[in-house]
Amino acid sequence: IYSPEDARSYVYLHMLEPSPLRAGDEVRAGQVVGQVGCTGSCYGPHLHFEIRHGKVAYGHEGKPIDPLPYLRQWERLGTG
């Protein structure tokens, strides 16, 4: 999910099924974007979440960013 406001992509991997979201869909805090699964190379259901600089297609492009500071900030703001 790409955010043009902050030029970052929020990447969710290993979903049970492809997300029902499509390019251009607006996403709000708390909205379900998919179900946890075990697709690709994994050993059990889990959420693989990344934040990357720029617009990425499959999580391999762009420089990865440590998501923990953002998660803590969102928690304080009540948006996560």
Stockholm file with secondary structure:
# STOCKHOLM 1.0

chainA/1-80         IYSPEDARSYVYLHMLEPSPLRAGDEVRAGQVVGQVGCTGSCYGPHLHFEIRHGKVAYGHEGKPIDPLPYLRQWERLGTG
#=GR chainA/1-80 SS CEETTTTEEEEEESBSSCCSCCTTCCCCTTCCCCCBBCCSSCSSCBCEEEEEESCCSSSSSSCEECSHHHHHHHHHHTCC
#=GC SS_cons        CEETTTTEEEEEESBSSCCSCCTTCCCCTTCCCCCBBCCSSCSSCBCEEEEEESCCSSSSSSCEECSHHHHHHHHHHTCC
//
